[in-house]
Amino acid sequence: MKATGRAPRPHTPAGQTALGDRDNPAAVTPDTVPAGCYWWTDPDGDLCLMPGCMARIQEPEAECTCDNLAARLRKAEQKLRDHQERQQYANTWWHALSEAVHDHPDAAKILADTRRRAGR
């Protein structure tokens, strides 16, 4: 998909492939094509979009929905936050249950039975 206007070729450090966006298109060759959506400048200087997701195929200005590294990082960070919330909830219950058992008059019997059931 070609866009109107021309954009300068970006500088990419050696060994890295820029994903490219509309303001800073990727300099690509057949050996350095990035995964996902990217903007690039063709040999005639036209700014072009290579869509890698359905959102950009339908609307070039839409937010990219490709499974890129940044998206995977956001997903991993959300999973970590969810896990931490579940762990905090479990810790609250564990401490409350432990206190209830230790405060119970038959705490020694309950703990001995628990150890037996756990095989210890």
Secondary structure as a PSIPRED ss2 file (coil, helix, strand):
# PSIPRED VFORMAT (PSIPRED V4.0)

   1 M C   1.000  0.000  0.000
   2 K E   0.000  0.000  1.000
   3 A E   0.000  0.000  1.000
   4 T E   0.000  0.000  1.000
   5 G E   0.000  0.000  1.000
   6 R E   0.000  0.000  1.000
   7 A C   1.000  0.000  0.000
   8 P C   1.000  0.000  0.000
   9 R C   1.000  0.000  0.000
  10 P C   1.000  0.000  0.000
  11 H C   1.000  0.000  0.000
  12 T C   1.000  0.000  0.000
  13 P C   1.000  0.000  0.000
  14 A C   1.000  0.000  0.000
  15 G C   1.000  0.000  0.000
  16 Q C   1.000  0.000  0.000
  17 T C   1.000  0.000  0.000
  18 A C   1.000  0.000  0.000
  19 L C   1.000  0.000  0.000
  20 G C   1.000  0.000  0.000
  21 D C   1.000  0.000  0.000
  22 R C   1.000  0.000  0.000
  23 D C   1.000  0.000  0.000
  24 N C   1.000  0.000  0.000
  25 P C   1.000  0.000  0.000
  26 A E   0.000  0.000  1.000
  27 A C   1.000  0.000  0.000
  28 V C   1.000  0.000  0.000
  29 T C   1.000  0.000  0.000
  30 P C   1.000  0.000  0.000
  31 D C   1.000  0.000  0.000
  32 T C   1.000  0.000  0.000
  33 V C   1.000  0.000  0.000
  34 P C   1.000  0.000  0.000
  35 A C   1.000  0.000  0.000
  36 G C   1.000  0.000  0.000
  37 C C   1.000  0.000  0.000
  38 Y E   0.000  0.000  1.000
  39 W E   0.000  0.000  1.000
  40 W E   0.000  0.000  1.000
  41 T E   0.000  0.000  1.000
  42 D C   1.000  0.000  0.000
  43 P C   1.000  0.000  0.000
  44 D C   1.000  0.000  0.000
  45 G C   1.000  0.000  0.000
  46 D E   0.000  0.000  1.000
  47 L E   0.000  0.000  1.000
  48 C E   0.000  0.000  1.000
  49 L E   0.000  0.000  1.000
  50 M E   0.000  0.000  1.000
  51 P C   1.000  0.000  0.000
  52 G C   1.000  0.000  0.000
  53 C C   1.000  0.000  0.000
  54 M H   0.000  1.000  0.000
  55 A H   0.000  1.000  0.000
  56 R H   0.000  1.000  0.000
  57 I H   0.000  1.000  0.000
  58 Q H   0.000  1.000  0.000
  59 E C   1.000  0.000  0.000
  60 P C   1.000  0.000  0.000
  61 E C   1.000  0.000  0.000
  62 A C   1.000  0.000  0.000
  63 E C   1.000  0.000  0.000
  64 C C   1.000  0.000  0.000
  65 T C   1.000  0.000  0.000
  66 C C   1.000  0.000  0.000
  67 D C   1.000  0.000  0.000
  68 N C   1.000  0.000  0.000
  69 L H   0.000  1.000  0.000
  70 A H   0.000  1.000  0.000
  71 A H   0.000  1.000  0.000
  72 R H   0.000  1.000  0.000
  73 L H   0.000  1.000  0.000
  74 R H   0.000  1.000  0.000
  75 K H   0.000  1.000  0.000
  76 A H   0.000  1.000  0.000
  77 E H   0.000  1.000  0.000
  78 Q H   0.000  1.000  0.000
  79 K H   0.000  1.000  0.000
  80 L H   0.000  1.000  0.000
  81 R H   0.000  1.000  0.000
  82 D H   0.000  1.000  0.000
  83 H H   0.000  1.000  0.000
  84 Q H   0.000  1.000  0.000
  85 E H   0.000  1.000  0.000
  86 R H   0.000  1.000  0.000
  87 Q H   0.000  1.000  0.000
  88 Q H   0.000  1.000  0.000
  89 Y H   0.000  1.000  0.000
  90 A H   0.000  1.000  0.000
  91 N H   0.000  1.000  0.000
  92 T H   0.000  1.000  0.000
  93 W H   0.000  1.000  0.000
  94 W H   0.000  1.000  0.000
  95 H H   0.000  1.000  0.000
  96 A H   0.000  1.000  0.000
  97 L H   0.000  1.000  0.000
  98 S H   0.000  1.000  0.000
  99 E H   0.000  1.000  0.000
 100 A H   0.000  1.000  0.000
 101 V H   0.000  1.000  0.000
 102 H H   0.000  1.000  0.000
 103 D H   0.000  1.000  0.000
 104 H C   1.000  0.000  0.000
 105 P C   1.000  0.000  0.000
 106 D C   1.000  0.000  0.000
 107 A H   0.000  1.000  0.000
 108 A H   0.000  1.000  0.000
 109 K H   0.000  1.000  0.000
 110 I H   0.000  1.000  0.000
 111 L H   0.000  1.000  0.000
 112 A H   0.000  1.000  0.000
 113 D H   0.000  1.000  0.000
 114 T H   0.000  1.000  0.000
 115 R H   0.000  1.000  0.000
 116 R H   0.000  1.000  0.000
 117 R H   0.000  1.000  0.000
 118 A H   0.000  1.000  0.000
 119 G C   1.000  0.000  0.000
 120 R C   1.000  0.000  0.000
